[in-house]
Amino acid sequence: MDGSFVGTKRLRKLRNDPDETHVSGVEYERRLREMYERLHPRPAWAKSAASASNNATNAGLSSLLSKAGTLVRPTKQTKQAPLPREKIQLRRARDANQVVTSSAGQDGAAALAGIECIDWHPSTRTRLMLTASRDRIVRLFEIDGTTNPLLQSVSVPSLPLTRASFHPSGSSILLAGPRPYLYAYDLQSGRSIRSTPWRGDSNPIVQQVAVADCWPLEEEEVLFICWTGDLDRGAGLASTLRSNSAVCGMSWDQSPSAGGNRLLTLNQGGTVHVWDVRSMRAQVERRDVDLFAPKGLEGNCDATLWAAGSEGGVVSIYDKELAKADKMQDDAAHIGTVSARKTIENLKTSITSMKWNHDGSVLALASRSVKDALRLVHAPTLTAFSNWPTSSTPLGHVTDLAFSNASEYLAVANSRGKVLLYALSHYNA
């Protein structure tokens, strides 16, 4: 469309020359914009906001992952004040995946699928979260607590997603489900590969995920997958550990003395095996005779406290003696005994999620069997915070939860497809 300056006195102000009568449509639009901006200058705050928004958009996933923050040691570390007991201060932020949930079910969009698991990127300088949902899609979000933009979506049509976690290097994502193989997705190249299928059970199901490439099946075996984070080298089954009954939980010993080589597994008989993964042998077995129908095992950041869940909702807390690596007795039938330091009985249904925060001050517990079944425990006193959640906290059926790397946020996923985000005031001061 052409622009005409003929017949309208107001439009004559747009002329650059008195003899102009017509210009092209593009030029006409440009001059209108210039005139408008002269009459209504853009305020300084709008310029700053637009610049910040453009910079954030252009950064993208590649820029986030290329930061070398995790390679640089901080020059000065301030000591964190102790976390107060009894009451914890939280503030609800924008849902981590609200850009997805806000459009679900509208204008022909697909209905929202429940979230199966969530995980935070291991970098301490980048708040990147993944969500894996029942629609077999992995989504990556940059978490800023305000807009939480969606960076990427990855569809895995051949794998019903039950577990997903970042590789410890942060370079790829490991995916698992009811199939005899795993997938890895490289964040930089966008490539995905499948591990070599393992043999044995007709329908093996991965029930737990330990970040250091160790995955237990639904039976008595624990698989060790050799995965370096380099997709060109591929991945395959490295070794297998076998327990005398079904494995229902496992966790790595993160104490300095373990050196990343000690793995604890919990079986349905209530026995904890302490494994040295270098020799693939159990260093010791310990059993709690009072632990019934166990489900899940989680150690804190320095392996001084261990939490074991159960089908009845009782959580048993053990001290560092649980992971103490003694020499295995010559008598294979000998099993040491261990007793819980305390039991937490705030939930009444099967424990399905347990997570410690980064400094071991908070233990989060949840059960997906009933609505709003979540509790936060003050670790130094082993008592639940009394003020949160409240009866009006819209948790729903909690399917997974995770603290950010410095505990600024607690993310809570539910069966309605939402990832609720809460800012912890103590760690945001």
ChimeraX attribute file (.defattr): number of C-alpha atoms within 10 A of each C-alpha:
attribute: neighborCount
match mode: 1-to-1
recipient: residues
	/A:1	8
	/A:2	11
	/A:3	15
	/A:4	16
	/A:5	17
	/A:6	11
	/A:7	9
	/A:8	9
	/A:9	9
	/A:10	8
	/A:11	13
	/A:12	16
	/A:13	14
	/A:14	16
	/A:15	15
	/A:16	9
	/A:17	9
	/A:18	8
	/A:19	7
	/A:20	13
	/A:21	13
	/A:22	14
	/A:23	15
	/A:24	12
	/A:25	12
	/A:26	11
	/A:27	13
	/A:28	18
	/A:29	13
	/A:30	13
	/A:31	15
	/A:32	14
	/A:33	12
	/A:34	13
	/A:35	13
	/A:36	11
	/A:37	11
	/A:38	10
	/A:39	9
	/A:40	9
	/A:41	10
	/A:42	10
	/A:43	8
	/A:44	8
	/A:45	9
	/A:46	10
	/A:47	11
	/A:48	11
	/A:49	11
	/A:50	11
	/A:51	12
	/A:52	11
	/A:53	11
	/A:54	11
	/A:55	11
	/A:56	14
	/A:57	12
	/A:58	10
	/A:59	11
	/A:60	15
	/A:61	18
	/A:62	13
	/A:63	11
	/A:64	16
	/A:65	19
	/A:66	11
	/A:67	12
	/A:68	11
	/A:69	13
	/A:70	12
	/A:71	9
	/A:72	7
	/A:73	8
	/A:74	8
	/A:75	5
	/A:76	6
	/A:77	7
	/A:78	5
	/A:79	6
	/A:80	10
	/A:81	8
	/A:82	9
	/A:83	15
	/A:84	13
	/A:85	16
	/A:86	14
	/A:87	14
	/A:88	20
	/A:89	14
	/A:90	18
	/A:91	10
	/A:92	14
	/A:93	18
	/A:94	18
	/A:95	22
	/A:96	30
	/A:97	26
	/A:98	18
	/A:99	15
	/A:100	15
	/A:101	18
	/A:102	10
	/A:103	14
	/A:104	16
	/A:105	11
	/A:106	10
	/A:107	7
	/A:108	8
	/A:109	9
	/A:110	11
	/A:111	14
	/A:112	19
	/A:113	19
	/A:114	19
	/A:115	27
	/A:116	22
	/A:117	24
	/A:118	25
	/A:119	22
	/A:120	23
	/A:121	24
	/A:122	20
	/A:123	20
	/A:124	14
	/A:125	15
	/A:126	20
	/A:127	21
	/A:128	23
	/A:129	25
	/A:130	24
	/A:131	26
	/A:132	28
	/A:133	25
	/A:134	17
	/A:135	19
	/A:136	19
	/A:137	18
	/A:138	23
	/A:139	19
	/A:140	25
	/A:141	22
	/A:142	22
	/A:143	22
	/A:144	14
	/A:145	18
	/A:146	10
	/A:147	16
	/A:148	21
	/A:149	20
	/A:150	21
	/A:151	15
	/A:152	15
	/A:153	14
	/A:154	14
	/A:155	12
	/A:156	16
	/A:157	10
	/A:158	9
	/A:159	18
	/A:160	18
	/A:161	23
	/A:162	21
	/A:163	23
	/A:164	25
	/A:165	26
	/A:166	24
	/A:167	21
	/A:168	16
	/A:169	14
	/A:170	16
	/A:171	21
	/A:172	25
	/A:173	22
	/A:174	21
	/A:175	23
	/A:176	23
	/A:177	19
	/A:178	18
	/A:179	17
	/A:180	19
	/A:181	22
	/A:182	24
	/A:183	19
	/A:184	26
	/A:185	23
	/A:186	18
	/A:187	18
	/A:188	13
	/A:189	11
	/A:190	10
	/A:191	11
	/A:192	16
	/A:193	14
	/A:194	16
	/A:195	17
	/A:196	15
	/A:197	12
	/A:198	14
	/A:199	11
	/A:200	7
	/A:201	11
	/A:202	8
	/A:203	12
	/A:204	19
	/A:205	19
	/A:206	22
	/A:207	18
	/A:208	22
	/A:209	21
	/A:210	15
	/A:211	15
	/A:212	20
	/A:213	17
	/A:214	23
	/A:215	22
	/A:216	26
	/A:217	21
	/A:218	17
	/A:219	19
	/A:220	16
	/A:221	18
	/A:222	22
	/A:223	18
	/A:224	19
	/A:225	20
	/A:226	17
	/A:227	20
	/A:228	17
	/A:229	21
	/A:230	13
	/A:231	18
	/A:232	8
	/A:233	10
	/A:234	15
	/A:235	22
	/A:236	17
	/A:237	17
	/A:238	12
	/A:239	13
	/A:240	14
	/A:241	17
	/A:242	16
	/A:243	18
	/A:244	12
	/A:245	15
	/A:246	18
	/A:247	28
	/A:248	26
	/A:249	23
	/A:250	27
	/A:251	24
	/A:252	25
	/A:253	27
	/A:254	18
	/A:255	17
	/A:256	9
	/A:257	11
	/A:258	17
	/A:259	9
	/A:260	15
	/A:261	16
	/A:262	23
	/A:263	22
	/A:264	22
	/A:265	25
	/A:266	26
	/A:267	24
	/A:268	21
	/A:269	18
	/A:270	23
	/A:271	24
	/A:272	28
	/A:273	24
	/A:274	27
	/A:275	23
	/A:276	18
	/A:277	16
	/A:278	9
	/A:279	9
	/A:280	15
	/A:281	14
	/A:282	23
	/A:283	19
	/A:284	22
	/A:285	27
	/A:286	21
	/A:287	19
	/A:288	16
	/A:289	12
	/A:290	11
	/A:291	21
	/A:292	15
	/A:293	17
	/A:294	26
	/A:295	26
	/A:296	24
	/A:297	27
	/A:298	24
	/A:299	28
	/A:300	25
	/A:301	18
	/A:302	17
	/A:303	23
	/A:304	17
	/A:305	21
	/A:306	25
	/A:307	23
	/A:308	25
	/A:309	29
	/A:310	23
	/A:311	17
	/A:312	16
	/A:313	23
	/A:314	23
	/A:315	28
	/A:316	22
	/A:317	22
	/A:318	21
	/A:319	18
	/A:320	15
	/A:321	14
	/A:322	24
	/A:323	28
	/A:324	16
	/A:325	18
	/A:326	11
	/A:327	10
	/A:328	16
	/A:329	13
	/A:330	7
	/A:331	7
	/A:332	8
	/A:333	8
	/A:334	12
	/A:335	16
	/A:336	14
	/A:337	13
	/A:338	18
	/A:339	17
	/A:340	17
	/A:341	12
	/A:342	15
	/A:343	17
	/A:344	17
	/A:345	14
	/A:346	17
	/A:347	18
	/A:348	15
	/A:349	18
	/A:350	22
	/A:351	25
	/A:352	20
	/A:353	21
	/A:354	24
	/A:355	21
	/A:356	24
	/A:357	21
	/A:358	17
	/A:359	13
	/A:360	18
	/A:361	18
	/A:362	23
	/A:363	23
	/A:364	20
	/A:365	27
	/A:366	28
	/A:367	24
	/A:368	20
	/A:369	15
	/A:370	15
	/A:371	15
	/A:372	20
	/A:373	22
	/A:374	24
	/A:375	19
	/A:376	24
	/A:377	22
	/A:378	21
	/A:379	20
	/A:380	14
	/A:381	11
	/A:382	18
	/A:383	18
	/A:384	23
	/A:385	18
	/A:386	14
	/A:387	12
	/A:388	17
	/A:389	17
	/A:390	10
	/A:391	8
	/A:392	8
	/A:393	10
	/A:394	12
	/A:395	22
	/A:396	18
	/A:397	21
	/A:398	28
	/A:399	24
	/A:400	25
	/A:401	24
	/A:402	23
	/A:403	24
	/A:404	22
	/A:405	19
	/A:406	14
	/A:407	20
	/A:408	20
	/A:409	26
	/A:410	21
	/A:411	23
	/A:412	26
	/A:413	28
	/A:414	24
	/A:415	21
	/A:416	17
	/A:417	23
	/A:418	25
	/A:419	28
	/A:420	22
	/A:421	24
	/A:422	21
	/A:423	21
	/A:424	18
	/A:425	14
	/A:426	16
	/A:427	14
	/A:428	10
	/A:429	7
